[in-house]
Structure formats: C-alpha cells, structure tokens
Amino acid sequence: MSFRQLVKKVIPSTLFSRVEPYGHWAEAIIENVVYGFPSRKLKVIGVTGTAGKTTTCTLITHMLRESGYKVAMMTTISIDYGDGKGARPNSTRMTSVGSLKLIKAVKKMRASGAEWLVLETTSQALSQHRVWGVPYSIVAYTNLGHDNFHYHGTFERYRDAKLMLFKQCNRNKKGLRTGIVNTDDPNGELFARAIANPVTYGIRSGDLRATDVLLTPAGSSFKTKIAADEYSINLHLPGSFNIYNCLAAIGVTRAAGLTKPQIEQGIASLQSVEGRMNAINEGQNFGVIVDYATTPETFKEVFSTVKPIVKGRIITVFGSAARRDELKRPILGEIAGQQSDIVILTEEDDRDQNGIKILEEIAVGAEKAGKKRDQNLLLIHDRRQAVNKAIDLARENDMVMLLGKGEERVIITNKPGFVVSQGHIYNEDTDTIKVPYNETDAARAALKNKLTRTLS
C-alpha cells in the first residue's frame, strides 16, 4: 500500500480531498527540482476540454510531424516518445499521469530527440498541480460538457480547473502565450480572456470560422480564413464535431509556424484516429463502429453523425465507468434509447462498485425513452458477451455502435469469483483486476464467428 493510499484510509474523505492537491503540488515541485525541470527543454502544447482532446492532439502531432518537426505526444490512449517507434498504449489509463511519471516520460522524449510535446491535459491534473512546472507555450480549449463532476462537485469548479491551463500558459513569458479557443462554446470567451494572445474558432463564430462546410460519411470539407491566409480543408474524420477539432489544430499549428500548404496537406494525410469513429469491416453486410464516446455531448455527436447514413437499425452497446460522473448514467441511457433501435447495456470499468447497479441506473434513462426490458433493452454485464449479442442481432444495413472503450486495452473489474490468471493484473489495495480487453479485437472476433456460422 502506498503512502497516499494509507493516508486516504486513515483520514476522512472530505479532509483528504482538501489536502490532496497540496501533496501533489509538493511532489511536483520536489520532483522537478531533482530531475532538473526536463519539460523546459521542450516546446509544450496543451489541449483541454471535455470532448475532442485526443483527436485534436493527434491532428496537431500528425501535422507537425508531416512538416518535419520532432514531436512527442501523451493522450488518454497512448504515449508516443517521438523515437520513431510509434505510440504505445497508455497503460495507466490516466489522461494526465502523475508528476513523476510525466517527468520520466519527458526525459525519455528528450533523449529521443523530441522538440515539441503535445500534452492532453485534464481538469483533475490541473487542480491537483500534477502538471506544475510544465512550460506550456500554446494551449487549446475544445468545449465543456457533463463530465468529472464526481471529482469537482460543480460545473463551475470543473470549468475553473480547466481555466488553470490557460493561466499557466499565460505565466510562461518565454513561450508564445497563445490560446486557441472554441467560442461557439458558451464558456469560450472566459478562456479567451485568460490568455495574452487568443485565437478563436468555430462554425458560427471566431477568427477561424468554418464556411462552405460539406459533410459526408467519410469526412468533411470546408474553408476557413484568418488574416491573409485562406485554407481549403479536406478532413477524413466524419462528423461536425471533428470540424471543431480540426479548427483547433489549425490554430495551434499556425501559431507553431506551419505554412498554409503544410497545414492543408497535414490534415488531408491523416486517415483516422485510434478509437474514434473507427469502422470495423470483416466483409459483413452491416456496419460496426467503435468510438470512445462517454458523455452526453459525445453521444449526441456520434448519433447525429451516424443516423443520416444508416438504412437499417441502430444497435448500441455501452456502459458507464465506476468512480466517474454517476449523474450522467440515466442521461446516457435516455439518449441511446431515443437514438437506437436496440440498446445493450454492459460493463465499462466497474472498479470496486456493483456493475449490475450501474447498468440499472443507465436503464432508467433508456426506459424513460420507451425501451422495454428483454425486448429492445438488454442488460448483459459481460462486455464480450454484449458485443457478441449485438453482432448476432445485426442484419443487413444495420449499424452496431460500440461506445465507451475505444482502443483501451483493459477492463477494470471486480467480478466475484473471478480467477486471476496470466495477463490479469490484481490490485490488492482496491481489490480490482485489470483484464486484457480491446473493443476492436472483440468486434472482429464476433464478426468472424458470425460469418463462419453463416457460411457453414
């Protein structure tokens, strides 16, 4: 048991929540001093918001690399040290890792020759000072929605925590002190006022405003202009929400020094983002999409993208992680119930909570939307079985939506009687097990099994 876990057990939870940020702060200061503030040797780009962070980070990194920059990246999904070996899965399952892990990763990035670091940055990491000492030069704000209230308590605290990124960037007098802000979002102006050099973007407003937008199932095209530069953009990521992510990436890379041709070519050459609206095809006559959507906002975005192109039924599989925002569960259930023909509720990451209870809380919303148990609303706790069921139910022209896990590599569970075997990681302190699982692999296996049965 770590010292922090011991302290957490001994003192009341309300007191711990108050003192914990100061502990992280002290750790970050000491660790940076000991390791010589390694992030100061990198130009750091930070991206924050509720949705779109990973996609925006991926776009920025890809565009910079296509233009010859040496870039490292840390996101929810992966860590790329910029050593040419590609991204490794982020096994911590934390978007922003602890300060010591971050410092050690940065040292490895520097040793690999990286000049830039694109860092997905969460509200929790900011409020806990885990990124203290990071010299952000350019920052971007995507949006704010219903998330992380389990930690911050209120929307205002959640918003103010994210605002700390812009304030931290603004204090870095050696950086560009530039913030790229979505002003179509109602909180955007607050972020724009917190930085010396704001650049705003949006579809309805902003310095970078998307015009002549054409949406297709495979992506979109649009034009945008800022100062004397006018861009013609071809984006291979579907959905209007990805236009916002793309505009943020344009603002960041333009501030970093990319030219108009470099920006246009960099965007056009990115084909997909891992775990985001990824189509799975094994030769079946219906669609299967894997997406990381976990909030009401991202659910609405995914369904609004998919519904116009689906000729058959929509079958949706999802759950809700324990120790995360519990208030969103019935909201997710209601959205899925309204937008789907069949809803299958399953585990996401139960951690130390009762997984069946989580499914029941989601089911309240689905039933409010008119779904009926054991007809078009199924509760199948085992996620692999839930994916198999969705694939089995799918008919020609249907669409199976697998939401919430994306390209994560484990499920954190506490299943009673679960036998820990090779590849499983047991945490004695939390009595949980990390079980290897990947949604894309599970979907492909289910599809191959169905196609084999169909042919036999």
N, C-alpha and C positions, 0 to 999 in steps of 0.2 A: 504494500500500500504506500502510495506517495505521500509526501508531507501535506500537500494540498488536500488530498482525499481524507487524510486523518483529521485535519483541521475542520473540514466540511462536516465530518461526522460528529465532532465534539461541540462546535458552536451552533447556535440557532441559524436557520437558513436565511432569515431576514438580515441578521448581522453579517453573515458570510457574504451575501450579495453586495453589501455596502463596502466591505473591506477588500474583497477580491480584486477589483480593478487596481488598487494601490499595490497589491502584491505583484500583479503582472507588470505594473509600471516600474517597480523596483527591480524586478528581474530583467526587464528590457534595458534599463539603464546600466546595470552591472554587466550584463552580457555584451552589450555594445562596447563598453569600455574595455572589457577583457579581450574581445576579438577585433578591436580597432575600427569600429563603425564601418564594416565592409560595404554596406549599401551606398556609402558616399562615393564609391568608385564607379557607380552605375548611374545612368540616367533612368529615373523611375517614372513609369506611367501607372496611375492608379485608376481603377474603374469601380464604381459603387452604384447601388440601386437595388431594387427588389428583383427585377427580371432583366434578362439580356446581358448580364455581366460577362458570362463565359463566352457567348457568341461575339460580343464586342471585343473582348481580349484576344480571341482567336483571329478575328479580322485584322486587328491592329498588328499583331505579331506577324501574320502572313504577309501583310502589305509591306511592313518594314523589311522583312527578310527578302521578299521578291525584289526589293530595291537595293539589296546588298548590305543591309545593316546586320550586325550580330546581336541577336535578341534571345533572351530567356523569358520564360512565362510560368506563372503559377496560377492555377484556377481550381475550382471545385473538382474538376475531373482529373486533371493531370498536372505534372511538373515537368517542364522542359528546361534543361540546364543550358541549352544553347550549344551543346557539344556535337551536334550533327547526328546524334543517335536517336532523335525523336523524343516524343513525350512519354513519360512513364505514368502509370496510374497513380493518383494521389491517394495512397493507402490510408492516410489519416482521416479521410472523409471530412476534413475541415477545409473550408474555402480559404481562410487565413489561418495558417498554422501558428503555434506558439512562437514566441520571440527567439528562443534558442534554435529551434528547428529552422526558422526563417533565416537566421544569421548563418547557420551552417550551410544551408542551401545557397545563399548568396555567395559565400566563399567559393563554393563549387562552381557556381556560374561564372565568377570572375576568373577562376582557374581555366575555364573552358573558353575564355576569350570574349564573353558577352560584354556588350557595351550598353545595352538597354535591358531593362526588366519591365515586363508588363504584369502588373500585380492586381488580381481580383481582390477587392478589399471589402470586408463585411462590417456591418454596424457593430457587431459584438466585438470584433477585433479592435475597432477604433475605441469603443467605450472602455475596453479593458487595457488600452495602451499597448497592445501586443505589437503594433507597428510603430511604436515610438522610435525616433531616430532615423526613420526611413525618409530620405530627402525627395519627396515627390516633386517632380518638375512639371508634369502635365496630369490633370485629373479629368475624369468624365463622370457625369451623372446620367443614369438611364431613366429611372422612374421610381415612384414609391407606391407600394400596394400593401396587401394584407399578409404580413409575414413577420416572424421574430417577435411577436407580441408576448410570447411566453417568457422572453428574457427581459425586454424593455418595459413591459407593462402597459404603455400607452403609445399611440401613434406619434405623439409629439416627441417623446423620448427616442423613439426609433428614428424619426427624421433628424433630430438634433445630433444623434450619434453619427449618422452618415455625413452630416454637415461638417463634422470634425475633419474629414479628409480634405475638404476644400480649405479649411482654416490652416491645416498643417502644411498644405502645399503653398499657401499664401505666405507663410512664415519663412519659406526657403528662398532667401534672397539670391542664392546662386543658381536657382532654377528659372524656368520660364514663367512661373506663377500664372499658368493658363488653365482655365476650367472650361470644359465643353459641356453644355447644359441643355437638356431637353425642356424647352419652355412650353411645349404642348402639355406637359405635366403641370398640374396646379401648384406644385411646390418648387418649380424650376427657378422662378425669379429669386427666391430666397438663396438658392445656391449660387446664382449668378452674382448676387450682391456680396458674396463671401470671398470673391477672388479678384485679384488685381486686373486680370485680362480675361474676361468672359467671352466665350463664343457660343451663341445659342443656336439650337437647331430644332426642326420639327417638320411636320407635314402642313400644319395650319399656320405656323409662325416660325420666327428665328432668322438669324443671319444666314444659316444654311437651311434653306427650305426646299423640300422635295416638290417638284412640279412635273407635269406630264407623266404621272405615275401609271404604269401598266402592270397589273398583277396577273401572273399565270401560275398554274400548278407547280411549275419547275422553278419559279423565282419571280423577279420583277425587273423592270427598267424604269428609270426616272432621270430627271435633270435636276441639278442644283447649282447655285451660283453664290459666290462670296467674293467681294471686292471685284477684281478684274477677271477672276477665274470662274469659268463655267464648265461644269462636268457633265458628261453623258455616262450614266452608270448602268451596267448590266450585272445584276446580282443573282447568283444561283441558289439563294436561300429563300424559300417561299414565305409568304405572309407579310402583312403590312408592318408587323412588329419588327421584322428584320430590316425594314427600311430605316426605322429609327436607329437600330444598332449600327447600320451601315453609315448613317449620317454622323453618329458619334465617332466612328472610326475615321471618317474623312476629316473631321475637325481635329482629332488627335494627331493624325499623321501629317496633316498640313502644318500644324504647329511644330511638329518634329522636323520639318524640312522637306517632305516629299513634294515632288512636282506633280502637275496635272496628269501627265502621261503615266507616271508611277502609281498614282492613286487609282486611276481608271483601270490600268492593267492589273494592279494588285487585287482589286475587288473581283474583276472578271475571272481571275485564275483560281479563286477559291471555290471548290465544288461542294463542300459540305462541312458541317461542324459536328464533331462526335457527340452522339446522344441527343441531338437537336433535330427534330423532324426527319429522322433517318428512315427511309423506306427499305423494308426487308423483302427481298424477292427471291423465291426459290422455284419460280415457274408456276405459282398458283394463280387462279383467276379472280382473286380478290386482293385488296391492299392490306398491308400491315405497316404501321408507323410506330417507331419508338421515340419518345420525347420525354424530356426531364420535367415537364410541367408539374408544379406542386402547389401553386397558389390560385386563388380565384381569377386573378388577372390573366395568368398564363393559360389557364383552362379556357377562358373566353377567347383568347387569341388563337389557340390551337384549333378549337372547333370552328371559329369563323374562317380560318384558312382552309379547313378540310371539307366542311359541309357543301360548299358550292361545286366540288368536284366529285362527290360521291353519288353514284347512281343507285346503290343498294342501301343496306342498313349500316348503321354505325354501332360497333360493339366496343365498349370502353372498359378497360381493366385498370384499376388504380387502388391506392390505399392512402394512408397518412402516417407519417413517422411519429413515434412517441417522443416525448420531451421536446416537442416543437409546438407551434401555434395550434392549440386544440379548438379554438373558436372557428377556425376555417373549415372544420370537418363537415358539418351539415351544409355549409355553403358549397363546398366542392361536390357533395352528393346531389344537391339541387341542380347545379349547373350541368353535371353529367347526365342527370335524369332528364333534363329538358332537351339536351342536345343529342342524346344517344337513344338508340332503339333498345339496346340491351346493356345493362350495367353489371359488371362483375367486380365486387369489392374484395380486396385481398391485402395481405401484409405488405408493408413497405419496410420499416425498421421498427419492430416492436420494442426493442431495447428491453427495459425492465418492466414494461407495462403489459396489461392484458390485451392481447391482439384482437380477440373477439369483441371486447368492449369498444375498441377503436372502430371496428367495422360497423358496429351497431350505431355509433354516433354519426358516421357518414351516412348510413342507411336512412336515418331520419330525414335528411335532405332529399335523398332520391325518392323516398315515398311521398314527400311533400310535392314533388314534381310529377307524381302519378304512377311511379313504378310499383310493381307488385312482386312480393317475395315469391321465389321459386318459379316465377314466370319470366319477367324481364328484368328482375333484380336478383342476382345470385351472390351469396356470401361464401367464398372459397378461400379459407385462410392461407393455405399453402400457395405461394405465388407461382411456382412452376405449374402446379395443377390448374391454377386460374388461367394462365396463358394457354395451356393445352386445351382447356374448355372453350376459350374464346376462338381459337383456331378451328376446333372441331365444329363449332356452331356456324362459322363463316361460310357464306355461299357466294356464288358469282356476283361480282360488282359490289360486295360488302367492303367495309373498311374496319379493320381491327386497330384500335388505338391503345397502345401500351404506355401508360403515363406514370411518371414519378421517379423511375430509377435511372433512365437514360443509360449511360455507359458505366455506371457504378459497378464495382467488381465484387461486392459482398452484400449480404443482408445481415443486419444485426438483430439477433433473435434471442428468445429465452424459452423456447418451446419445452414444456415439461417432458421429461424422459428423453430429451434429445441426446443422442450418443455422440460425443466429441470424437472425431476421427481425423485422419490425415487431411491437412488443408484447412481444418477448422481452428479458429483461434479463440480460446476461452479466456475471459476476463474475470478473475476471481473477485475483484473489488465490486464489480457491477452485476455479477452473475449473468453475464450475457455471452453470446457466442457469435463470432463473425463467420458466416457460412459463405463460401465462394458462390457467387451468382452473377450472371450477366444477362440482361434482358434480351439483347440481340441474339446471343447464343441460344437462350431458351426458346425464342421465337423460331429461329432456324431449325432447331431440333424438332419442334412441334410441327412445323410445316413439312419437313422431310418425312416425318412419321405419317402425316395425313396423306401426303402424295403417294407414299409407298402402299398404304392401305387401299387408296383409290385405284392404283394400277394393278393390285393383286386380285 
